[in-house]
Amino acid sequence: MTLSDADLERYSRQLVLPEWSGEAQTRLAEASAIVVGAGALGSPALAYLAGAGVGRIGVVDDGEVELSNLPRQPLHFSPDLGNKKALSAIAKLSLMNPSAIVEPYPARLEEMNAQAIFTGADIVLDCSDTFETRYVVNDACCALGIPLVEAGVLGFDGLVMPIEPGESACYRCAFPVTPDPGSVPSCREAGVLGPVAGIVGSIQALEALKLLTRAVPPLTDRIVQIDARTLEQTIVATSRRPDCPACARVPAATQSG
């Protein structure tokens, strides 16, 4: 693929980076990403993927835009209230970068459809807000050998975890036991501040771009923890578990990209 004059102008600020290249930009243009969730994390992640030049983006979300979403989900505007988030998101992304192919999946991601939705993707970003969905996303990506960037945010705290099935620790390696129901409050119960989700979603997009382009090594086998109260960042090392039910039998050769 040859970058057009318009491409060279649009992506000029990243193309001049010494770590970047025309080859990296072409990889993005030819890449396919699936983002699960078009809310507080998904909004910044999707915007930066489309802005950077990812060629095909799928948006998975069965929810509708609610008034309480607007302070922290900048892809959705007041006139979008009541509309499907997936459709609202792709409308903005298509305007942001008309060359991107943006596809809505206004359905709930479940074990029965996850692999069908993810098949063919070069990367998945999990921007969901439930532990149940995170494990479903992780297991499907491990089964298909698709790189994944997990993230979560609650209150002033967030985490990001890039994953390469067959190479690095997966989500189940790091968190083998699902939290007991009710032990972790939801965003509705504990709250979340919009800019905190913006920070975490942006880091999530950054790690996805690293995985897609290989311009800079991704932070695999590590969990990035962010405390927005003090802006402190802690990086926790992780490693694959030989008995992990999701990735223990995943060979490195199945990886995408």
VEXZAVO-751307 format. One record per residue: residue number from 0; residue in three letters; y, x, z of N, C-alpha, C in turn. Coordinates in Angstrom, 3 decimals. Example, Ala and Ser with C-alpha at 12.3 -4.5 7.8 and 13.67 -1.06 7.14 Angstrom:
<nodes>
NODE   num   residu    n_north     n_east       n_up   ca_north    ca_east      ca_up    c_north     c_east       c_up
NODE     0      ala     -5.690     13.190      7.800     -4.500     12.300      7.800     -3.300     13.200      7.800
NODE     1      ser     -2.250     12.850      7.080     -1.060     13.670      7.140      0.030     12.900      7.870
</nodes>
This chain:
<nodes>
NODE   num   residu    n_north     n_east       n_up   ca_north    ca_east      ca_up    c_north     c_east       c_up
NODE     0      met     -1.193      0.843      0.000      0.000      0.000      0.000      1.240      0.876      0.000
NODE     1      thr      2.203      0.536     -0.871      3.458      1.270     -0.951      4.566      0.466     -0.286
NODE     2      leu      5.327      1.108      0.582      6.431      0.428      1.255      7.569      0.213      0.267
NODE     3      ser      8.097     -1.001      0.240      9.213     -1.321     -0.640     10.521     -0.798     -0.063
NODE     4      asp     11.579     -0.840     -0.860     12.897     -0.436     -0.369     13.318     -1.308      0.809
NODE     5      ala     12.977     -2.606      0.730     13.314     -3.514      1.836     12.539     -3.135      3.096
NODE     6      asp     11.278     -2.749      2.933     10.474     -2.308      4.073     11.077     -1.055      4.705
NODE     7      leu     11.463     -0.115      3.861     12.027      1.132      4.362     13.303      0.876      5.151
NODE     8      glu     14.078     -0.105      4.725     15.305     -0.436      5.450     14.978     -1.209      6.732
NODE     9      arg     14.105     -2.199      6.626     13.771     -3.031      7.790     13.188     -2.191      8.922
NODE    10      tyr     12.282     -1.283      8.583     11.578     -0.523      9.607     12.130      0.895      9.765
NODE    11      ser     13.348      1.108      9.306     13.913      2.461      9.257     13.991      3.121     10.625
NODE    12      arg     14.285      2.359     11.661     14.472      2.981     12.973     13.161      3.461     13.578
NODE    13      gln     12.051      2.835     13.227     10.777      3.358     13.722     10.208      4.394     12.763
NODE    14      leu     10.526      4.291     11.485     10.032      5.273     10.524     10.633      6.661     10.739
NODE    15      val     11.816      6.733     11.344     12.416      8.050     11.578     11.876      8.713     12.840
NODE    16      leu     11.094      7.994     13.623     10.488      8.603     14.805      9.534      9.710     14.372
NODE    17      pro      9.566     10.860     15.035      8.659     11.951     14.629      7.185     11.584     14.780
NODE    18      glu      6.875     10.666     15.708      5.480     10.270     15.903      5.023      9.251     14.854
NODE    19      trp      5.975      8.617     14.196      5.667      7.530     13.255      5.517      8.107     11.847
NODE    20      ser      5.146      7.270     10.897      5.011      7.719      9.513      4.862      6.505      8.620
NODE    21      gly      4.952      6.751      7.318      4.689      5.683      6.373      3.266      5.182      6.485
NODE    22      glu      2.344      6.105      6.808      0.955      5.713      6.993      0.802      4.764      8.180
NODE    23      ala      1.508      5.055      9.270      1.450      4.173     10.434      2.002      2.796     10.089
NODE    24      gln      3.087      2.778      9.338      3.688      1.499      8.962      2.760      0.704      8.049
NODE    25      thr      2.087      1.391      7.156      1.135      0.728      6.274     -0.032      0.157      7.064
NODE    26      arg     -0.491      0.885      8.081     -1.570      0.368      8.929     -1.164     -0.952      9.586
NODE    27      leu      0.076     -1.016     10.036      0.548     -2.265     10.637      0.564     -3.390      9.612
NODE    28      ala      1.072     -3.086      8.431      1.180     -4.115      7.396     -0.181     -4.674      7.014
NODE    29      glu     -1.206     -3.851      7.124     -2.557     -4.270      6.747     -3.368     -4.789      7.932
NODE    30      ala     -2.762     -4.790      9.117     -3.484     -5.166     10.338     -3.408     -6.659     10.616
NODE    31      ser     -4.403     -7.115     11.365     -4.457     -8.510     11.806     -4.559     -8.543     13.326
NODE    32      ala     -3.669     -9.283     13.956     -3.648     -9.396     15.415     -3.804    -10.863     15.822
NODE    33      ile     -4.518    -11.075     16.908     -4.619    -12.401     17.514     -3.991    -12.327     18.897
NODE    34      val     -3.084    -13.240     19.186     -2.437    -13.303     20.492     -2.840    -14.614     21.161
NODE    35      val     -3.465    -14.498     22.315     -3.916    -15.669     23.066     -2.837    -16.033     24.078
NODE    36      gly     -2.131    -17.097     23.807     -1.052    -17.543     24.678      0.302    -17.258     24.056
NODE    37      ala      1.125    -18.278     23.940      2.464    -18.129     23.363      3.517    -18.475     24.401
NODE    38      gly      3.275    -18.016     25.642      4.180    -18.332     26.730      5.015    -17.156     27.168
NODE    39      ala      5.020    -16.896     28.486      5.911    -15.879     29.048      5.569    -14.476     28.568
NODE    40      leu      4.293    -14.144     28.482      3.877    -12.843     27.950      3.798    -12.864     26.430
NODE    41      gly      3.290    -13.943     25.899      3.112    -14.041     24.463      4.419    -14.015     23.686
NODE    42      ser      5.469    -14.579     24.238      6.745    -14.617     23.522      7.255    -13.220     23.181
NODE    43      pro      7.431    -12.320     24.161      7.887    -10.976     23.794      6.852    -10.198     23.002
NODE    44      ala      5.577    -10.348     23.342      4.538     -9.615     22.613      4.523    -10.009     21.143
NODE    45      leu      4.561    -11.304     20.873      4.560    -11.781     19.497      5.803    -11.322     18.745
NODE    46      ala      6.945    -11.404     19.396      8.196    -11.015     18.737      8.170     -9.552     18.328
NODE    47      tyr      7.651     -8.686     19.199      7.642     -7.266     18.875      6.559     -6.909     17.868
NODE    48      leu      5.445     -7.624     17.854      4.435     -7.391     16.827      4.971     -7.768     15.451
NODE    49      ala      5.572     -8.952     15.370      6.135     -9.383     14.097      7.283     -8.481     13.675
NODE    50      gly      8.136     -8.137     14.624      9.268     -7.281     14.309      8.860     -5.915     13.824
NODE    51      ala      7.769     -5.368     14.383      7.309     -4.032     14.011      6.643     -4.001     12.656
NODE    52      gly      6.187     -5.180     12.155      5.595     -5.228     10.831      4.114     -5.488     10.760
NODE    53      val      3.506     -6.050     11.828      2.090     -6.419     11.753      1.936     -7.500     10.687
NODE    54      gly      1.007     -7.294      9.765      0.933     -8.133      8.584      0.435     -9.538      8.802
NODE    55      arg     -0.508     -9.719      9.715     -1.085    -11.052      9.956     -1.195    -11.260     11.462
NODE    56      ile     -0.690    -12.372     11.934     -0.680    -12.659     13.366     -1.177    -14.085     13.589
NODE    57      gly     -2.196    -14.221     14.425     -2.677    -15.534     14.818     -2.210    -15.865     16.225
NODE    58      val     -1.749    -17.087     16.432     -1.224    -17.530     17.724     -2.131    -18.628     18.269
NODE    59      val     -2.816    -18.329     19.381     -3.759    -19.276     19.975     -3.125    -19.890     21.223
NODE    60      asp     -2.870    -21.184     21.186     -2.301    -21.874     22.360     -2.396    -23.374     22.113
NODE    61      asp     -2.999    -24.097     23.052     -3.120    -25.546     22.893     -2.062    -26.304     23.682
NODE    62      gly     -1.153    -25.568     24.354     -0.149    -26.218     25.193      1.050    -26.709     24.414
NODE    63      glu      1.880    -27.504     25.092      3.128    -28.002     24.527      4.307    -27.402     25.277
NODE    64      val      5.424    -27.288     24.599      6.625    -26.721     25.207      7.171    -27.685     26.263
NODE    65      glu      7.334    -27.177     27.482      7.875    -27.961     28.589      9.218    -27.386     29.020
NODE    66      leu     10.006    -28.192     29.678     11.342    -27.768     30.098     11.274    -26.537     30.996
NODE    67      ser     10.274    -26.471     31.871     10.155    -25.341     32.797      9.744    -24.054     32.099
NODE    68      asn      9.313    -24.136     30.836      8.934    -22.938     30.083     10.146    -22.145     29.600
NODE    69      leu     11.251    -22.829     29.343     12.359    -22.230     28.596     12.985    -20.992     29.243
NODE    70      pro     13.103    -20.892     30.576     13.738    -19.691     31.133     12.978    -18.387     30.902
NODE    71      arg     11.683    -18.443     30.602     10.897    -17.217     30.499     10.076    -17.129     29.212
NODE    72      gln     10.254    -18.062     28.296      9.488    -18.071     27.053     10.460    -18.152     25.875
NODE    73      pro     11.076    -17.023     25.495     12.196    -17.057     24.552     11.851    -17.413     23.112
NODE    74      leu     10.578    -17.599     22.783     10.254    -18.081     21.446     10.476    -19.585     21.318
NODE    75      his     10.669    -20.269     22.446     10.799    -21.722     22.433     12.216    -22.133     22.858
NODE    76      phe     12.756    -23.125     22.145     14.111    -23.597     22.388     14.077    -25.046     22.857
NODE    77      ser     15.192    -25.533     23.363     15.255    -26.909     23.867     14.795    -27.947     22.840
NODE    78      pro     15.156    -27.833     21.559     14.670    -28.824     20.597     13.157    -28.811     20.388
NODE    79      asp     12.480    -27.767     20.894     11.028    -27.677     20.731     10.257    -28.437     21.800
NODE    80      leu     10.926    -29.008     22.777     10.239    -29.695     23.871      9.269    -30.739     23.329
NODE    81      gly      8.041    -30.679     23.817      7.002    -31.602     23.376      6.213    -31.120     22.180
NODE    82      asn      6.682    -30.086     21.490      5.958    -29.546     20.340      4.858    -28.591     20.796
NODE    83      lys      3.853    -28.401     19.965      2.803    -27.442     20.250      3.398    -26.029     20.280
NODE    84      lys      3.048    -25.259     21.298      3.588    -23.903     21.413      3.205    -23.033     20.227
NODE    85      ala      1.985    -23.169     19.741      1.550    -22.348     18.613      2.421    -22.596     17.390
NODE    86      leu      2.755    -23.864     17.139      3.587    -24.206     15.982      5.028    -23.780     16.213
NODE    87      ser      5.516    -23.957     17.430      6.876    -23.524     17.756      7.011    -22.020     17.586
NODE    88      ala      6.008    -21.286     18.019      6.060    -19.827     17.938      6.065    -19.341     16.497
NODE    89      ile      5.183    -19.886     15.658      5.104    -19.371     14.293      6.365    -19.699     13.504
NODE    90      ala      7.047    -20.784     13.861      8.300    -21.107     13.169      9.336    -20.012     13.390
NODE    91      lys      9.438    -19.508     14.626     10.405    -18.445     14.925      9.958    -17.118     14.325
NODE    92      leu      8.666    -16.827     14.402      8.164    -15.549     13.893      8.312    -15.458     12.378
NODE    93      ser      8.119    -16.571     11.693      8.273    -16.578     10.240      9.711    -16.304      9.835
NODE    94      leu     10.662    -16.774     10.635     12.067    -16.482     10.373     12.396    -15.039     10.723
NODE    95      met     11.763    -14.536     11.774     12.020    -13.175     12.230     11.569    -12.156     11.192
NODE    96      asn     10.387    -12.388     10.621      9.862    -11.463      9.608      9.093    -12.266      8.563
NODE    97      pro      9.762    -12.667      7.486      9.110    -13.508      6.473      7.904    -12.873      5.805
NODE    98      ser      7.775    -11.544      5.881      6.631    -10.906      5.235      5.360    -11.019      6.055
NODE    99      ala      5.474    -11.388      7.310      4.293    -11.540      8.163      3.613    -12.875      7.885
NODE   100      ile      2.300    -12.861      7.809      1.522    -14.090      7.695      1.192    -14.538      9.111
NODE   101      val      1.752    -15.657      9.514      1.591    -16.126     10.892      0.810    -17.442     10.878
NODE   102      glu     -0.283    -17.468     11.638     -1.184    -18.607     11.606     -1.337    -19.222     13.001
NODE   103      pro     -1.193    -20.540     13.099     -1.347    -21.200     14.399     -2.796    -21.597     14.670
NODE   104      tyr     -3.197    -21.453     15.918     -4.484    -21.968     16.392     -4.174    -22.851     17.601
NODE   105      pro     -3.747    -24.097     17.360     -3.357    -24.963     18.485     -4.569    -25.559     19.187
NODE   106      ala     -5.412    -24.680     19.691     -6.652    -25.091     20.350     -6.826    -24.281     21.628
NODE   107      arg     -7.586    -24.822     22.543     -7.895    -24.110     23.777     -8.971    -23.069     23.509
NODE   108      leu     -8.714    -21.828     23.891     -9.700    -20.774     23.700    -10.807    -20.930     24.728
NODE   109      glu    -12.029    -21.004     24.238    -13.191    -21.162     25.108    -14.305    -20.255     24.617
NODE   110      glu    -15.346    -20.156     25.430    -16.470    -19.296     25.077    -17.063    -19.683     23.729
NODE   111      met    -17.078    -20.979     23.417    -17.730    -21.441     22.198    -16.941    -21.110     20.924
NODE   112      asn    -15.618    -20.895     21.036    -14.852    -20.636     19.815    -14.186    -19.266     19.777
NODE   113      ala    -14.267    -18.499     20.851    -13.529    -17.232     20.929    -13.946    -16.262     19.826
NODE   114      gln    -15.238    -16.064     19.647    -15.682    -15.095     18.642    -15.317    -15.546     17.234
NODE   115      ala    -15.378    -16.836     16.977    -15.012    -17.346     15.649    -13.536    -17.089     15.361
NODE   116      ile    -12.687    -17.252     16.368    -11.254    -17.029     16.190    -10.941    -15.551     16.039
NODE   117      phe    -11.644    -14.702     16.784    -11.335    -13.267     16.796    -11.934    -12.505     15.615
NODE   118      thr    -12.978    -13.033     15.008    -13.653    -12.303     13.937    -12.666    -11.927     12.825
NODE   119      gly    -12.664    -10.651     12.459    -11.772    -10.161     11.417    -10.480     -9.571     11.935
NODE   120      ala    -10.192     -9.779     13.212     -8.956     -9.225     13.790     -9.125     -7.739     14.079
NODE   121      asp     -8.020     -7.015     14.002     -8.018     -5.598     14.346     -7.658     -5.366     15.802
NODE   122      ile     -7.039     -6.365     16.414     -6.675     -6.258     17.826     -6.421     -7.653     18.386
NODE   123      val     -6.665     -7.797     19.680     -6.389     -9.047     20.392     -5.498     -8.727     21.580
NODE   124      leu     -4.512     -9.567     21.814     -3.666     -9.454     23.004     -3.903    -10.701     23.846
NODE   125      asp     -4.319    -10.504     25.080     -4.562    -11.633     25.976     -3.312    -11.884     26.809
NODE   126      cys     -2.601    -12.937     26.460     -1.383    -13.329     27.175     -1.607    -14.644     27.902
NODE   127      ser     -2.860    -14.915     28.250     -3.194    -16.160     28.938     -2.823    -16.067     30.413
NODE   128      asp     -2.991    -17.161     31.115     -2.582    -17.183     32.524     -3.683    -17.641     33.465
NODE   129      thr     -4.952    -17.531     33.011     -6.066    -17.874     33.906     -7.120    -16.781     33.856
NODE   130      phe     -7.780    -16.558     34.987     -8.849    -15.561     35.029    -10.014    -15.978     34.141
NODE   131      glu    -10.297    -17.256     34.091    -11.399    -17.746     33.255    -11.200    -17.327     31.799
NODE   132      thr     -9.984    -17.526     31.288     -9.714    -17.159     29.898     -9.775    -15.661     29.704
NODE   133      arg     -9.293    -14.878     30.665     -9.314    -13.422     30.532    -10.736    -12.895     30.358
NODE   134      tyr    -11.676    -13.440     31.124    -13.052    -12.976     30.996    -13.659    -13.422     29.660
NODE   135      val    -13.307    -14.613     29.200    -13.787    -15.083     27.904    -13.266    -14.178     26.788
NODE   136      val    -11.968    -13.847     26.835    -11.371    -12.977     25.825    -12.019    -11.597     25.857
NODE   137      asn    -12.160    -11.044     27.047    -12.762     -9.713     27.190    -14.178     -9.683     26.632
NODE   138      asp    -14.991    -10.669     26.988    -16.385    -10.668     26.571    -16.505    -10.823     25.052
NODE   139      ala    -15.655    -11.657     24.453    -15.699    -11.851     23.007    -15.276    -10.577     22.280
NODE   140      cys    -14.238     -9.912     22.788    -13.791     -8.671     22.160    -14.844     -7.581     22.282
NODE   141      cys    -15.507     -7.512     23.424    -16.577     -6.523     23.589    -17.730     -6.817     22.635
NODE   142      ala    -18.079     -8.082     22.503    -19.187     -8.451     21.621    -18.881     -8.111     20.167
NODE   143      leu    -17.611     -8.220     19.778    -17.202     -7.967     18.397    -16.704     -6.545     18.170
NODE   144      gly    -16.514     -5.781     19.259    -16.000     -4.429     19.131    -14.541     -4.369     18.730
NODE   145      ile    -13.741     -5.334     19.178    -12.328     -5.401     18.806    -11.472     -4.888     19.959
NODE   146      pro    -10.567     -3.944     19.721     -9.652     -3.494     20.773     -8.846     -4.658     21.344
NODE   147      leu     -8.544     -4.550     22.632     -7.895     -5.631     23.370     -6.834     -5.043     24.286
NODE   148      val     -5.726     -5.763     24.436     -4.734     -5.405     25.448     -4.605     -6.585     26.400
NODE   149      glu     -5.066     -6.386     27.628     -4.980     -7.407     28.672     -3.643     -7.258     29.407
NODE   150      ala     -3.123     -8.356     29.912     -1.905     -8.301     30.711     -1.844     -9.519     31.613
NODE   151      gly     -1.103     -9.369     32.701     -0.889    -10.474     33.620      0.423    -10.287     34.338
NODE   152      val      1.025    -11.388     34.767      2.292    -11.323     35.484      2.339    -12.448     36.504
NODE   153      leu      2.869    -12.133     37.672      3.020    -13.127     38.737      4.148    -12.668     39.641
NODE   154      gly      5.118    -13.521     39.838      6.256    -13.152     40.666      7.001    -11.974     40.073
NODE   155      phe      7.088    -10.876     40.820      7.744     -9.652     40.361      6.733     -8.577     39.967
NODE   156      asp      5.452     -8.951     39.864      4.396     -7.980     39.616      3.730     -8.226     38.269
NODE   157      gly      3.309     -7.133     37.633      2.604     -7.265     36.369      1.645     -6.129     36.160
NODE   158      leu      0.710     -6.327     35.230     -0.220     -5.255     34.869     -0.537     -5.333     33.387
NODE   159      val     -0.862     -4.185     32.829     -1.271     -4.082     31.428     -2.476     -3.158     31.364
NODE   160      met     -3.492     -3.550     30.574     -4.713     -2.758     30.465     -5.190     -2.728     29.008
NODE   161      pro     -5.001     -1.609     28.298     -5.547     -1.479     26.946     -7.049     -1.174     27.007
NODE   162      ile     -7.803     -1.760     26.080     -9.259     -1.648     26.109     -9.786     -1.351     24.708
NODE   163      glu    -10.684     -0.370     24.620    -11.415     -0.097     23.386    -12.900     -0.245     23.684
NODE   164      pro    -13.505     -1.355     23.283    -14.927     -1.566     23.570    -15.781     -0.412     23.058
NODE   165      gly    -16.677      0.036     23.902    -17.536      1.146     23.542    -16.953      2.511     23.848
NODE   166      glu    -15.669      2.559     24.175    -14.997      3.819     24.460    -14.394      3.845     25.855
NODE   167      ser    -13.712      2.754     26.236    -13.013      2.733     27.522    -13.502      1.568     28.375
NODE   168      ala    -13.067      1.579     29.626    -13.422      0.490     30.538    -12.877     -0.832     30.024
NODE   169      cys    -13.680     -1.880     30.136    -13.211     -3.215     29.769    -12.718     -3.924     31.030
NODE   170      tyr    -12.265     -5.150     30.855    -11.707     -5.899     31.983    -12.769     -6.133     33.062
NODE   171      arg    -13.999     -6.409     32.640    -15.065     -6.621     33.626    -15.436     -5.327     34.340
NODE   172      cys    -15.280     -4.182     33.665    -15.533     -2.906     34.347    -14.567     -2.738     35.512
NODE   173      ala    -13.296     -3.073     35.273    -12.265     -2.889     36.291    -12.279     -4.001     37.333
NODE   174      phe    -12.588     -5.220     36.885    -12.571     -6.384     37.780    -13.886     -7.147     37.597
NODE   175      pro    -14.973     -6.623     38.174    -16.289     -7.228     37.920    -16.486     -8.600     38.532
NODE   176      val    -15.721     -8.911     39.561    -15.920    -10.179     40.265    -14.709    -11.085     40.054
NODE   177      thr    -14.960    -12.288     39.601    -13.890    -13.263     39.420    -13.328    -13.671     40.774
NODE   178      pro    -12.008    -13.697     40.945    -11.447    -14.126     42.234    -11.904    -15.532     42.605
NODE   179      asp    -12.103    -15.749     43.881    -12.487    -17.079     44.344    -11.401    -18.097     43.976
NODE   180      pro    -11.814    -19.314     43.613    -10.832    -20.348     43.276     -9.828    -20.539     44.409
NODE   181      gly     -8.553    -20.531     44.066     -7.501    -20.731     45.053     -7.057    -19.487     45.767
NODE   182      ser     -7.770    -18.342     45.555     -7.412    -17.113     46.270     -6.186    -16.433     45.668
NODE   183      val     -5.939    -16.685     44.393     -4.757    -16.132     43.722     -3.898    -17.290     43.253
NODE   184      pro     -2.642    -17.367     43.687     -1.792    -18.491     43.283     -1.471    -18.442     41.801
NODE   185      ser     -1.206    -19.591     41.219     -0.800    -19.666     39.822      0.701    -19.406     39.708
NODE   186      cys      1.172    -19.235     38.466      2.610    -19.067     38.255      3.380    -20.298     38.727
NODE   187      arg      2.761    -21.452     38.566      3.411    -22.683     39.026      3.606    -22.667     40.540
NODE   188      glu      2.639    -22.056     41.249      2.695    -22.015     42.707      3.536    -20.855     43.230
NODE   189      ala      3.359    -19.668     42.640      4.024    -18.465     43.157      5.307    -18.122     42.419
NODE   190      gly      5.461    -18.665     41.206      6.664    -18.396     40.427      6.570    -17.107     39.623
NODE   191      val      7.468    -16.959     38.695      7.580    -15.735     37.901      8.997    -15.686     37.349
NODE   192      leu      9.571    -14.499     37.340     10.920    -14.316     36.817     10.832    -13.885     35.363
NODE   193      gly     11.605    -14.536     34.506     11.519    -14.310     33.079     11.564    -12.854     32.646
NODE   194      pro     12.540    -12.061     33.101     12.598    -10.662     32.657     11.371     -9.845     33.036
NODE   195      val     10.692    -10.214     34.122      9.474     -9.491     34.501      8.399     -9.717     33.443
NODE   196      ala      8.243    -10.961     33.016      7.291    -11.244     31.940      7.712    -10.538     30.658
NODE   197      gly      9.015    -10.437     30.434      9.500     -9.738     29.252      9.126     -8.271     29.265
NODE   198      ile      9.247     -7.631     30.422      8.863     -6.219     30.552      7.375     -6.046     30.283
NODE   199      val      6.567     -6.871     30.917      5.110     -6.736     30.805      4.654     -7.048     29.379
NODE   200      gly      5.178     -8.107     28.792      4.803     -8.452     27.425      5.221     -7.390     26.427
NODE   201      ser      6.345     -6.740     26.688      6.801     -5.669     25.799      5.874     -4.462     25.885
NODE   202      ile      5.444     -4.108     27.103      4.496     -3.000     27.261      3.164     -3.347     26.593
NODE   203      gln      2.783     -4.600     26.705      1.549     -5.048     26.060      1.641     -4.862     24.539
NODE   204      ala      2.764     -5.247     23.954      2.957     -5.053     22.512      2.969     -3.569     22.158
NODE   205      leu      3.590     -2.759     22.999      3.638     -1.310     22.758      2.239     -0.719     22.694
NODE   206      glu      1.386     -1.085     23.652      0.019     -0.560     23.652     -0.763     -1.054     22.443
NODE   207      ala     -0.483     -2.282     22.009     -1.146     -2.793     20.813     -0.736     -1.995     19.581
NODE   208      leu      0.552     -1.660     19.474      1.026     -0.868     18.342      0.424      0.531     18.369
NODE   209      lys      0.243      1.091     19.564     -0.413      2.394     19.672     -1.857      2.320     19.160
NODE   210      leu     -2.570      1.281     19.564     -3.955      1.132     19.153     -4.075      0.922     17.645
NODE   211      leu     -3.141      0.195     17.066     -3.208     -0.099     15.635     -2.828      1.098     14.771
NODE   212      thr     -1.825      1.859     15.197     -1.316      2.945     14.348     -1.867      4.315     14.698
NODE   213      arg     -2.275      4.511     15.972     -2.696      5.817     16.484     -1.561      6.837     16.407
NODE   214      ala     -0.327      6.346     16.312      0.819      7.256     16.286      0.967      7.966     17.628
NODE   215      val      0.629      7.269     18.712      0.675      7.810     20.071     -0.593      7.336     20.768
NODE   216      pro     -1.240      8.173     21.567     -2.470      7.738     22.237     -2.224      6.550     23.169
NODE   217      pro     -3.083      5.524     23.128     -2.953      4.389     24.045     -3.407      4.766     25.448
NODE   218      leu     -2.996      3.995     26.432     -3.338      4.273     27.825     -4.662      3.610     28.201
NODE   219      thr     -5.702      3.909     27.437     -7.009      3.370     27.763     -7.566      4.058     29.007
NODE   220      asp     -8.502      3.377     29.651     -9.079      3.825     30.923     -8.013      3.928     32.014
NODE   221      arg     -6.971      3.151     31.842     -5.920      3.089     32.856     -5.350      1.679     32.933
NODE   222      ile     -4.920      1.306     34.111     -4.222      0.036     34.325     -2.798      0.363     34.750
NODE   223      val     -1.840     -0.157     34.022     -0.434      0.047     34.355      0.014     -1.114     35.251
NODE   224      gln      0.402     -0.792     36.469      0.883     -1.795     37.413      2.390     -1.634     37.586
NODE   225      ile      3.107     -2.739     37.524      4.558     -2.707     37.573      5.054     -3.568     38.732
NODE   226      asp      5.913     -2.993     39.551      6.589     -3.719     40.623      8.054     -3.814     40.237
NODE   227      ala      8.460     -4.970     39.753      9.823     -5.133     39.253     10.863     -5.193     40.367
NODE   228      arg     10.427     -5.320     41.618     11.385     -5.296     42.723     12.061     -3.931     42.801
NODE   229      thr     11.258     -2.887     42.620     11.753     -1.519     42.741     11.704     -0.758     41.422
NODE   230      leu     11.149     -1.410     40.389     10.909     -0.774     39.091      9.954      0.410     39.205
NODE   231      glu      9.093      0.373     40.203      8.069      1.398     40.333      6.871      1.057     39.452
NODE   232      gln      6.265      2.075     38.879      5.100      1.914     38.027      3.957      2.765     38.569
NODE   233      thr      2.815      2.144     38.713      1.623      2.847     39.191      0.556      2.786     38.109
NODE   234      ile     -0.047      3.909     37.804     -1.113      3.945     36.817     -2.428      4.236     37.530
NODE   235      val     -3.353      3.310     37.423     -4.642      3.398     38.113     -5.720      3.744     37.095
NODE   236      ala     -6.479      4.793     37.357     -7.544      5.201     36.453     -8.742      4.257     36.577
NODE   237      thr     -9.377      3.967     35.443    -10.581      3.148     35.417    -11.637      3.874     34.593
NODE   238      ser    -12.865      3.406     34.663    -13.930      3.995     33.862    -14.992      2.940     33.582
NODE   239      arg    -15.756      3.177     32.546    -16.801      2.236     32.160    -17.892      2.179     33.222
NODE   240      arg    -18.409      1.002     33.435    -19.526      0.808     34.351    -20.804      0.691     33.534
NODE   241      pro    -21.812      1.497     33.835    -23.041      1.459     33.036    -23.776      0.132     33.107
NODE   242      asp    -23.490     -0.666     34.151    -24.155     -1.955     34.290    -23.252     -3.123     33.925
NODE   243      cys    -22.125     -2.855     33.264    -21.193     -3.933     32.931    -21.858     -4.909     31.962
NODE   244      pro    -21.897     -6.192     32.289    -22.562     -7.162     31.410    -21.818     -7.392     30.101
NODE   245      ala    -20.543     -7.005     30.038    -19.765     -7.239     28.815    -19.845     -6.079     27.842
NODE   246      cys    -19.738     -4.832     28.343    -19.588     -3.713     27.413    -20.635     -2.612     27.549
NODE   247      ala    -21.556     -2.711     28.482    -22.500     -1.613     28.707    -23.316     -1.282     27.468
NODE   248      arg    -23.611     -2.282     26.659    -24.445     -2.053     25.475    -23.627     -1.973     24.186
NODE   249      val    -22.307     -1.867     24.318    -21.454     -1.815     23.127    -21.353     -0.387     22.637
NODE   250      pro    -21.865     -0.072     21.462    -21.739      1.285     20.934    -20.345      1.525     20.376
NODE   251      ala    -19.883      2.752     20.451    -18.545      3.076     19.959    -18.411      2.786     18.475
NODE   252      ala    -19.499      2.855     17.747    -19.433      2.677     16.299    -19.015      1.282     15.883
NODE   253      thr    -19.042      0.301     16.820    -18.669     -1.056     16.429    -17.179     -1.285     16.463
NODE   254      gln    -16.404     -0.304     16.903    -14.978     -0.516     17.045    -14.306     -0.774     15.714
NODE   255      ser    -13.204     -1.564     15.765    -12.390     -1.811     14.583    -11.416     -0.679     14.414
NODE   256      gly    -10.827     -0.598     13.234     -9.710      0.290     12.970    -10.010      1.725     13.024
</nodes>
